[in-house]
Amino acid sequence: MRNSTADVIVVGAGVIGSAVALELARLGMTTIVVDRTGGAGHGSTSASSAIVRFNYSTWDGVATAWESKHCWEKWAEHLQFRDSAGLAAFRRTGMMMIDAPAAPRERIMPLFEAVGIPYEELDAAALRDRVPGIDTGRYWPPKPLSSEDFFADATTEVGALFTPDAGYVDDPQLAAHNLAVAADHLGARFRYNAAVVAVERHRDRVSGVLLADGTRVQAPVVVNAAGPWSGALNRLAGVGAEFTVHVRPMRQEVHQVQAPHGYNGAGSLGPAVADLDLGVYFRPGSGDRLYIGGTEPECDPLEWLDDPDLANPNVTVERFQAQVVRAARRLPDLTVPNAPAGIAGVYDVASDWTPIYDRTDLGGYYVAMGTSGNQFKNAPLAGRFLALLVDRVEAGHDHDRDPLQYRCEHTGHEINLAAFSRKRPVNNNSTGTVMG
């Protein structure tokens, strides 16, 4: 693929970039996707816990997640193409949002009601009935394992907000592959092991990209969906001065352990649990596994990176013990293995944990960034948001002055894309964590 031309270049073939490619191809645009890794979803997507939940801090965020859930439930219909490798599947387990001051249920319930998301309020007794063996003690705020107070007895209890329609996607990398092959079927071309070393422009517009092997790909539109490398790509393009929200790469780990006895019932899976009270989340998985991640509690140092390529690719004993022992505090029958198991990856984190889906001041250059950690579930709509932006802005619409609205296919909601603007006010209602 030497000196190729296209209508659009998408940089990044993760679940977001592949979703964008599919929707652009559906508009009839000649699309080339370039990715520095070896295949679709091989970057940060592969490290995703792929939880589908709805507890965000803005109406548009909640509505986006609710509409996306309907896409995952009808995945084959959404793709309109059958991947020979099989299809990723949505597993409906429900989700328990443990009460915590950082995300009070009183702030979340009105959003659920406005969007139409079913939920139940559970007190401590009801929570114990729903999750056998759970410890309903309140331990706020989260503490490091080294603290003398970590194992102190609880004096009060927590309840939870339960959303029965939440769950997870069983294979995040396969989900990205599904989107990529569906896009390929419509004519999109994918080039892997292809790192962008320059973003080229002509006057005040983008004109293409230069790859590390010397290939020049020309197009009047470029979409930055590069995940942890999105900030670096913006710097190559010389954009970002107008952004009020910024992104940074952050190293994260997700660990795998055996689920405690009784967590998964006969023929069913236990719920996903978001536990900001202890600073951890977990969800069930196949083979009676439990996947455990952190929610960036203030007591833990955050692993910000200058260069995502320098991230330690291996899980660490320190992080494994911190996250798994916290989960064991909530699930006392959980066994903490001596040897860590799991996966390490790099998030692309926006300063208020809300993504940026927008145009930029450089003509033809668009971004789908700040998405890692809490946007996997929203990939179906992220693709449609970017396709709408490219289609309308390239036709002359002033999205900055008159923000575009996306009409949801399944729920009928209208989502204001200004909620994901690069120039938006920083979301002060954010939990400041992966929960958004």
C-alpha positions in Angstrom: 0.0 0.0 0.0 2.4 2.7 -1.2 1.2 6.3 -1.6 -2.4 5.3 -1.1 -5.3 7.7 -1.3 -8.7 7.6 0.4 -11.6 9.7 1.6 -10.8 9.1 5.2 -7.9 7.8 7.3 -8.7 6.3 10.7 -5.7 6.0 13.0 -6.3 3.2 15.4 -8.0 -0.2 14.9 -9.2 -0.7 18.5 -12.9 -1.1 19.2 -13.5 2.6 18.8 -11.5 3.0 15.6 -13.0 -0.1 14.0 -16.5 1.1 14.9 -15.7 4.5 13.3 -14.4 2.7 10.1 -17.6 0.7 9.8 -19.8 3.7 10.0 -17.7 5.7 7.6 -17.8 2.8 5.1 -21.5 2.6 5.5 -21.6 6.2 4.3 -19.8 5.1 1.2 -16.5 6.8 2.1 -13.3 5.1 1.0 -11.6 4.4 4.4 -8.1 3.3 5.3 -7.4 2.3 8.9 -3.8 2.2 10.1 -2.7 0.7 13.4 0.7 0.3 15.0 -0.2 -3.1 16.5 -0.7 -6.5 14.7 -4.5 -6.6 14.4 -7.8 -5.2 15.3 -8.2 -4.7 19.1 -4.6 -5.7 19.9 -3.9 -2.5 21.9 -5.8 -1.1 24.9 -9.0 -2.8 23.7 -7.5 -6.2 24.6 -7.0 -5.2 28.2 -10.6 -3.9 28.6 -12.9 -5.5 31.2 -15.7 -4.7 28.7 -18.3 -4.0 31.3 -21.6 -2.6 29.9 -23.0 -0.2 32.6 -25.0 3.0 32.7 -23.9 4.9 35.8 -22.3 8.0 34.3 -22.4 11.6 35.6 -24.2 13.3 32.7 -27.5 12.7 30.9 -25.8 12.3 27.5 -23.3 9.8 28.9 -26.0 7.7 30.5 -28.2 7.9 27.3 -25.2 6.9 25.1 -24.5 3.8 27.3 -28.2 2.8 27.3 -28.4 3.0 23.5 -25.1 1.1 23.1 -26.5 -1.7 25.3 -29.2 -2.3 22.8 -26.6 -2.5 20.0 -24.6 -5.2 21.9 -27.8 -7.1 22.5 -28.4 -7.2 18.8 -24.8 -7.5 17.8 -25.3 -9.5 14.6 -27.9 -7.1 13.5 -25.6 -4.1 14.3 -22.8 -5.6 12.3 -24.9 -6.8 9.3 -22.1 -9.2 8.6 -21.1 -12.6 10.0 -17.5 -12.9 11.1 -16.1 -16.3 10.4 -14.2 -16.1 13.7 -17.5 -15.9 15.6 -19.3 -13.1 17.3 -18.6 -11.4 20.6 -21.5 -11.9 23.0 -23.2 -9.6 25.6 -23.7 -11.4 28.9 -26.5 -9.8 31.0 -25.5 -10.1 34.7 -26.8 -6.9 36.2 -24.5 -4.5 38.1 -24.3 -3.5 41.8 -23.2 0.0 42.3 -22.1 0.0 46.0 -23.0 3.2 47.9 -20.1 5.6 48.2 -19.9 9.4 48.7 -18.0 9.7 45.4 -21.1 8.5 43.4 -24.2 9.0 45.6 -27.2 7.2 44.3 -29.3 10.4 44.7 -27.2 11.9 41.8 -27.5 8.8 39.6 -31.2 7.8 40.0 -32.6 11.0 38.3 -30.5 10.3 35.3 -31.7 6.7 35.1 -35.3 7.9 35.4 -34.8 10.5 32.7 -33.3 8.0 30.3 -35.6 5.1 31.2 -33.2 2.7 32.8 -34.7 0.2 35.2 -33.0 0.1 38.7 -33.6 -1.1 42.2 -32.5 0.4 45.5 -31.1 -2.2 47.8 -30.3 -1.9 51.5 -27.6 -3.9 53.2 -30.0 -6.9 53.9 -31.2 -7.0 50.3 -27.7 -6.8 49.0 -26.7 -9.8 51.1 -29.7 -11.7 49.7 -28.7 -10.9 46.1 -25.0 -11.6 46.5 -24.4 -14.5 48.9 -21.3 -14.1 51.0 -20.9 -10.4 50.4 -19.6 -8.2 53.2 -21.8 -5.1 53.4 -19.6 -3.1 55.7 -18.8 0.5 54.9 -15.0 1.1 54.6 -14.9 4.6 53.0 -12.5 6.1 52.2 -10.4 3.4 50.4 -7.1 2.8 52.1 -3.8 1.3 51.1 -3.1 -2.2 52.3 -0.2 -0.8 54.4 -2.7 1.3 56.5 -3.4 0.0 60.0 -7.0 0.9 59.3 -7.4 -1.3 56.3 -8.7 -4.3 58.2 -10.6 -2.3 60.8 -14.1 -3.5 61.5 -16.9 -1.6 59.8 -19.3 0.3 62.0 -22.0 1.0 59.4 -23.2 -0.8 56.3 -23.7 -0.1 52.6 -26.5 -0.8 50.2 -26.3 -0.7 46.4 -28.1 0.6 43.3 -28.8 -2.4 41.0 -29.3 -2.2 37.3 -30.5 -5.5 36.0 -29.7 -4.8 32.3 -26.0 -4.3 32.8 -23.4 -7.0 32.0 -20.3 -7.4 29.9 -19.0 -8.4 26.5 -17.3 -11.7 26.7 -14.4 -11.1 24.3 -13.4 -7.4 23.7 -10.7 -8.2 21.1 -13.2 -10.3 19.1 -15.7 -7.4 19.3 -13.1 -5.1 17.6 -12.4 -7.9 15.0 -16.1 -8.2 14.3 -16.3 -4.5 13.6 -13.2 -4.5 11.5 -14.3 -7.4 9.2 -17.7 -5.8 8.8 -16.0 -2.6 7.7 -13.6 -4.6 5.4 -16.7 -6.2 3.8 -17.8 -2.7 2.9 -14.5 -1.8 1.4 -12.5 -0.4 4.3 -8.8 -1.4 4.2 -6.8 -2.1 7.3 -3.0 -1.8 7.5 -1.4 -3.2 10.7 2.1 -2.8 12.1 2.0 0.7 10.7 3.0 3.6 13.0 2.2 7.2 12.0 5.3 9.4 12.2 3.9 12.5 10.6 0.5 14.1 10.0 0.6 16.1 6.8 -1.3 19.2 6.0 -1.9 21.6 3.2 -2.5 25.1 4.4 -5.2 24.9 7.1 -6.3 21.3 6.3 -5.0 17.9 7.0 -3.9 16.1 3.8 -2.8 12.6 5.1 -0.2 10.7 7.2 3.3 9.4 6.7 4.0 5.9 8.1 7.2 4.7 9.6 8.0 2.5 6.6 7.8 5.5 4.2 4.3 4.9 3.0 2.3 8.1 2.4 -1.4 7.8 2.8 -3.3 10.8 1.5 -6.8 11.8 2.5 -8.7 15.1 3.2 -10.0 13.6 6.5 -8.1 12.0 9.4 -9.8 10.5 12.5 -7.6 10.1 15.6 -8.8 7.0 17.4 -5.3 6.0 18.5 -6.1 5.3 22.1 -3.1 5.8 24.4 -1.2 7.3 21.5 -3.9 9.9 20.7 -2.2 12.7 22.5 1.1 12.1 20.7 -0.8 12.0 17.3 -2.4 15.4 18.1 1.0 16.8 18.8 2.2 15.5 15.4 -0.8 17.3 13.9 -0.2 20.5 15.8 -3.7 20.5 17.3 -5.0 20.8 20.8 -4.4 24.4 21.8 -8.1 25.0 21.8 -9.0 22.0 24.0 -10.3 22.6 27.4 -10.0 18.8 28.2 -6.8 17.0 27.8 -5.7 13.4 27.7 -2.8 11.4 29.2 -1.7 7.8 29.0 -2.2 5.8 32.2 -1.0 2.3 32.9 -3.6 -0.1 34.4 -3.9 -3.7 35.4 -6.9 -6.1 35.4 -6.5 -9.3 37.4 -8.0 -12.7 37.1 -8.8 -15.1 40.0 -11.1 -17.9 40.8 -14.6 -16.7 41.8 -15.6 -17.5 45.3 -17.8 -20.5 45.8 -21.4 -19.6 45.3 -20.8 -16.3 43.5 -21.9 -17.9 40.2 -25.1 -19.8 40.7 -26.3 -22.9 38.7 -26.4 -21.8 35.1 -26.0 -18.1 35.9 -23.3 -15.6 36.6 -23.0 -13.3 39.6 -23.4 -9.5 39.0 -20.7 -7.1 38.1 -19.9 -4.9 41.1 -18.6 -1.3 41.2 -17.2 -0.7 44.6 -15.9 2.9 45.0 -16.2 2.4 48.8 -13.2 0.1 48.6 -11.7 1.4 45.4 -12.2 -1.7 43.2 -14.6 -3.2 40.7 -15.1 -6.8 39.6 -17.1 -8.9 37.2 -17.6 -12.6 36.5 -16.2 -14.4 33.5 -16.2 -17.8 31.8 -14.6 -20.7 33.6 -15.9 -19.4 36.9 -13.4 -16.6 36.8 -13.5 -13.2 38.4 -11.9 -10.1 36.8 -10.8 -7.4 39.2 -9.7 -3.8 38.4 -9.2 -0.6 40.3 -11.2 2.6 40.5 -8.3 5.0 41.0 -8.8 5.7 44.7 -7.0 8.7 46.1 -4.8 6.5 48.3 -3.2 4.8 45.3 -0.5 6.4 43.1 -1.6 6.7 39.5 0.8 5.4 36.9 0.9 8.3 34.4 3.2 7.7 31.4 5.0 10.1 29.0 5.3 7.3 26.4 2.8 4.4 26.4 5.5 2.3 24.6 7.5 2.2 27.8 4.7 0.7 29.9 5.6 -2.4 31.9 3.6 -5.1 30.0 3.4 -7.5 33.0 1.1 -7.4 36.0 2.8 -6.6 39.3 2.6 -8.2 42.7 1.9 -4.9 44.4 -1.0 -3.9 42.2 -2.4 -7.5 42.2 -2.4 -7.7 46.0 -4.0 -4.2 46.3 -6.9 -4.9 44.0 -7.5 -8.5 44.8 -7.3 -8.1 48.6 -9.8 -5.2 48.3 -12.1 -7.5 46.4 -11.6 -10.1 49.1 -12.6 -7.5 51.7 -16.0 -7.3 49.9 -16.1 -11.1 49.1 -14.5 -12.8 52.2 -14.6 -16.2 50.6 -12.4 -15.0 47.7 -9.0 -16.7 47.8 -6.0 -14.4 47.1 -3.4 -16.5 45.1 0.3 -16.1 45.8 1.1 -15.5 42.1 -0.5 -12.6 40.1 -2.5 -13.4 37.0 -4.1 -10.9 34.6 -3.2 -8.3 32.0 -1.6 -4.9 32.0 -2.6 -2.2 29.5 -2.5 1.5 29.0 -5.6 3.8 29.2 -6.2 7.0 27.2 -7.6 9.2 30.0 -9.4 12.5 29.6 -8.9 14.9 32.5 -12.6 14.6 33.5 -12.9 10.9 32.4 -15.4 11.9 29.7 -14.3 11.2 26.1 -13.8 13.8 23.3 -15.7 13.0 20.1 -15.3 16.1 18.0 -13.7 18.1 15.1 -10.7 20.2 15.7 -9.4 23.6 14.6 -7.4 21.8 11.8 -9.8 21.3 8.9 -10.6 17.6 8.3 -8.9 16.4 11.5 -11.3 14.7 14.0 -10.7 13.0 17.4 -12.3 10.1 19.2 -10.0 10.2 22.3 -10.0 9.9 26.1 -12.0 6.8 25.6 -10.1 4.0 27.5 -11.4 2.4 30.6 -15.0 3.6 30.4 -16.0 3.8 26.7 -15.6 0.2 25.4 -19.3 -0.2 25.9 -20.1 2.9 23.9 -18.1 1.9 20.8 -21.2 1.3 18.6 -22.3 4.9 19.2 -18.8 6.4 19.1 -18.6 5.1 15.5 -21.9 6.7 14.6 -21.0 10.0 16.4 -17.8 10.3 14.3 -19.5 9.4 11.1 -22.2 12.1 11.7 -19.5 14.6 12.6 -17.4 13.9 9.5 -20.5 13.8 7.2 -22.0 17.0 8.4 -18.9 19.1 9.2 -17.3 18.3 5.8 -20.5 19.5 4.2 -20.1 22.8 5.9 -22.0 22.5 9.2 -20.5 24.6 12.1 -20.6 22.1 14.9 -18.9 24.5 17.4 -21.6 27.0 17.0 -24.6 24.7 16.4 -23.8 21.3 18.0 -25.0 18.2 16.2 -27.6 16.0 17.8 -27.6 12.2 17.3 -31.0 10.5 17.2 -30.8 7.0 18.8 -32.1 4.2 16.7 -33.3 1.9 19.5 -34.3 4.3 22.4 -35.3 7.3 20.4 -33.2 9.6 22.6 -31.5 12.6 21.1 -27.9 13.0 22.3 -26.2 16.4 22.2 -22.7 15.9 20.9 -21.7 19.1 22.7 -21.4 16.9 25.8 -18.2 15.4 24.2 -16.8 18.6 22.8 -13.1 19.4 22.9 -14.2 22.9 24.2 -16.7 21.8 26.8 -16.5 22.9 30.4 -14.7 20.3 32.5 -17.3 17.9 34.0 -17.2 18.7 37.7 -19.8 16.0 38.4 -17.3 13.3 37.3 -16.3 10.9 40.0 -12.7 11.5 38.8 -12.3 7.8 38.3 -12.9 5.2 35.6 -16.6 5.3 36.5 -16.8 8.7 34.7 
